[in-house]
Amino acid sequence: MRRTFLIAAAGVCLIAGILAGMGLTYRRSLQVISRSILSPEYEHHYLFLSTDRSEMTRDIFEAAQKEAEETGAILEWGGRDALADYSLSELIEIGIASGVDGIILCPDGEEGISQALRDSKEAGIPVVTFLRDVPDSDRVSFVGISYHQLGEMCGEDAARGFHEGVNNVCLLDDALIDGAAINLIRSQMIRTVSHMSQGRSMKLTTVGVDSSALFELEELIRSLLFGEKAPDVLICLTPVQTECALQALIDYNMVARVQLIGYYAGASVLSALRRDLIPAVVTVDTQALGRSCVRALTEYLSYGHVSDYFNIPLENVRRENLYLYQNRKIWSRRISEENA
């Protein structure tokens, strides 16, 4: 009898431990939500949601966080330090249950995201998407880039390094970029190159890849570099693609053979530009992007409406303008900190 009781007691303890662990995971999923209640100096509590942990996304979050603080709000990256992996739709639902005032979201193609956005709207919580949109959804605004401009800049950077005759150009597609956007990038690249050709031409191929699957991405880049027709120019459309391609060119000693056009001027890419390992990178102003996301939420909460779309301009960074670019970023950050 005593043995049966001990076994039952042990089972109860085990179940209680599991439930306690689940509760702890759930509470940590949004980091410290209660801070907005315990800190009355914050007027609004915003949630930042992204499964992308790249340097670019971290820079966007930091810029948005500074803007939030300057406007009397607090911004937290939901689920980043959680013990369990939650989908974006689950994190939105948790944010709704926690009573946040607004959500900044980078969609990742999840099917359930549209329903989560409807739930958020019904709860009176505005959602601003950035970098990737959810068309025909209940988000209040989208902060992104122009794919027309991206194609133009990629074409310009590619053409600057062309040799005489036909140049094989490979554009790395990404699973999260809409097909219409890829077509726009391609068409604008072709148009730009045709205006700069001067006896040089381009054979453009597009290769689809899921940038979130790192091993498959590395293998794909390797197969391209050692394929029957290795590209003369390799163009990346995400920071992860750029990092993988740059490392592969260095590892395989192909820096002089393949021109790499990168995306986003992170620390390693800027270092590669200084060392003449790559000719150019197309980059987005993460300060402007992050701050625009928070301003869109602030405007909506203040007036009940906001512009449907905010365009963040892109910029070409090459070795010849690298010094000016870096100095402008330093001064921009200093001014931002002084005004905080």
N, C-alpha and C positions, 0 to 999 in steps of 0.2 A: 504493500500500500504506500509506504513511504517512498519507495523507488518510483512508483507511478506518479506521485505528487511532484517529485524532483524533476522528472522528465517533462511533465506538463509545465512546471514553473520555468524550466529552461526554454521551452518552446515559446512561452509568453514573453520572456526576456528577449529572445531572438527576434520575434515579430516587432516588439517595441523598439528594438535597436534599428531594424530596417525602416520602420515608419519615421523614427527620429532622423535617420540619415536622409530619407526622402524629403522631410521637411526642411532640413538644413540646406540641401541642394536647391530646393525651390526658393528658399529665402535668399540664398546667395546669387541666384540667377540674375537678379537685377542689382547686384552689389548691395548698397545700403539705401533702400528706398525710403526708409524712415527719416533719412537726413533732411528731406524736404519739409517734414513735419516738425522736426526738432530744431530746424534753423529758420526762424520766422523772417530773417532778412532776405530770403529768397521768395520772390513773388510767384515764379512759375518753376515747374519741374519738368524738364524735357528728357526724352529717352533717345539715344543714338543706337541704331541697330544695323549691324553689318557682319556677315560671316567672313568677309575679306579682311585679313590682318596685315596687308601689305603696308609698306612705309607710306605710300600715298594716302591710304585710308587713315592711318594713324595721324598724319599731318592734317588731314581734313578735320578729324575729330578734335585735335588740339585747337585749331582755329575756331571751330564752332563752340568749343568749351569756353574760350576766352570771350567770344562775343556774348555768350549766355551770361557769363559773370558780369560783364559790363552793362547788361540790361536788366540786372536783378533776377537772374534765373540760374538754375543749376542744371547741368547736362551730365548724364551718366551713360556709359556704354553698356547697355543691357546684355547680360549673358557672357561677357568677355571673360570673367573670372569664375563662372559657374562650374560646379563639380560635374555637371552633366551637360550634354549637348542638346540644346533646344533648337527647333526650327524657328525661322523668323516669324511665322504665323503664331507659333506658341508664345514667343516673346512678346508679340503685339498683344495677345490675349492676357498675358501676365501684366503687361503695362496698363491695360484697360482696368483689370481688377485692382491694380495698385493706385489708380486714379491719377496718372500722370497728366500733364496739361497739353503735351504735344509730343510727336514722334518724328524723328529724322531717320529715314529708311533707305538703305541701298539694297534693292531687290536682288535675289539670286536665282530667279526662275522657278521658285517653288509654286506648285499648283494652287495651294490653299491660301495664297497671299491676298487674292482679290476678296475672298470672304472675310478675312481678318480686317481688311481695310473698310469693308462695309460695317463690321462690328464696331470698329473704331469711330466711324462717322456717327453711328447710332448712339454711341456713348458721348458724343460731343468732343472727341479728341482729334484734332487735325493732324494729318500725316503729310510730310514733305518728303518726296523721293529725291535722290541725287544719283548722278552718273548713269543709272539705269532706271527707266520709267516703267510704270504699269499702266499702259494706255487704257482708256475707258474705265477707269477705276474711281474710287472715292477719295483719292489723294487730293489735297488742295493745291499743290504746286510741285513743279519739277525743276531742279537745279542741275543743269548738265552742260554738255559741250555741243558744238556744231560738227556733225560728221562731214558736212560739206567742207568746212575749214580744215578738218583733220585730213581728208583726202588730198586737199590742195597742198598742205604742208608736207605730207609724206611724198607726194609726187615731186615737189620742188627739191626736197632733200635727196631723193633718189637720183634725180636727173643731174644734180650737181656732181655726182661721182661716176657718171656713166663713161664707159670707154667707147671707142668708135665701133659701129656696127650694132648688133642685137645684144641687148642686156637682159639676162634672165632675172626677173624680180619676183620674189615670193612674199606674199602677204599672209601672215598668220592670222587667221580668223579666230574668234573666240566664241564658245558655246553660248555665252550670255549676251552677245551682241546681236541685235535683230538683223534678220536677213536683208531687210530694206536698207538698213544703215550700212551694211557691208557693200551692197550694190552702189550706194551713194559714194562711199569712200573710193571704190574702184573706178567709177565713172569720172569722178573728179581728178583722180590720179592720172588717168589716161588723158583727160583734157589738158591738165597742167603740163605733163611730159611732152605732149604734142606741140605745145607752144615754146618749149625749151629744147627741142630735139637737136636741130642743127647737125644732121647727118647721123644722129644716134637714135636708136629705137628701143622699145621695151616689149618684152614678152612677159605678160603678167599672169601669174597663177596664184590661186587662193587655196590655202590648206586649212581645213577646219581642225580645231583642237580644243580640248577642255582644259583651260589653264589651271583649274582647281586640282586636276590629277597630275601631280608633279612628276611622277616617274614616267607616265605616258608622254608628257610634254618633253622631258629630257630625251627620251628615246626617239620621238618624232624629229626633234631638231637634229639629233645625231644622224638619223637616216637621210635627212635633207642635205646635210653637209657632205655626206659620203655617198650620195646618190649618183646616178649616171649623169645627171645634169645639175650640179650644185649651183645654187643661186649666186648671181653676182651681187645682188642686193637682197637682204632679208629684213622685212619690216614687221615690227611687233606692235600690238595694239593694247597690251597690258603691261604693268610693271613686272609681273611674274615671268611673262614671256621674255621680256628684256633681260632680266637677271639670268635666266637659264641660257639664253642665246649668247650673252656676253661671256659667261663662264665656259660654254662649249667652245667658242672661238679661241679663248685663251688656252684651254686644255689641249685642243687639237692643233694649236699653232696655225690657225687659219685667219688671224686678224687681218693680214695683208691681202688675203684672197677674197674674203666676203665683207662687203660693206653692210654694217648693221645700223638700221634706223630704229632707235629705241623709243619707248614711251614712258614718260615721267622722269624728271631730273632728280632722282634720289642721290644719296651720298655716293654709292658705288658707280653710278652712271656719270656723275660729275667728275669723279676721279678718272674714269675711263676716257672722258673727253679731254681732260688735262694731259693724259698720257698718249693721246692720239690713237686710242684703241678703237674708237668708233667716231664717225664723222659728225653725227647729229642726233638730237633727240627732240621729240615733240612733247611739250609739257603743259600742264594745266596749273593755274594759280590756285593752290589748295587753300591759301588764306582767304581769297575771295569766295571760293566755293563753300568752305565751311561757314564763313560769316553770313553768306547769303541764305543758307539753310535756316539759320536761327532768325535772321531778319524776316524771312517769309513767315515763320511761325508767329513772331512778335506782331507783325502786321495783321495777320489773320485774327489773332486773339484780340487785337485792339479795335479793328474795324469790321470784322466779319467777312472780309474778302481779301484776296491777294492775287497778284498776277499768276497766270497759269504756268508760265515758263520763265526761268532766269537763265540766260546764256552766259557762260564763263569762257572768255576768249582763251585760245591756245597760243603757244609761243614756240618758235624754233630756237633751240639753243645749240650753237656750234662753238668750236674752239675760238673763233675770232670774236664772238660776243660773250664768251663765257665769263670774263672778268666783269663786264658791265652787268650781266645777269645776276651774278653772285652778290655784287655790291648793292644792287637794287633790292634784292631779297633781304640783305642785312639791314639796310636803312628802313625798309618797309616794316620789318619786325620791331626795330627799335622805336619807330614812331607809334606802332600799335601798342607796345608796352608802356610808352610814356603817356598815351591817352587813356590807358586802362584805369 
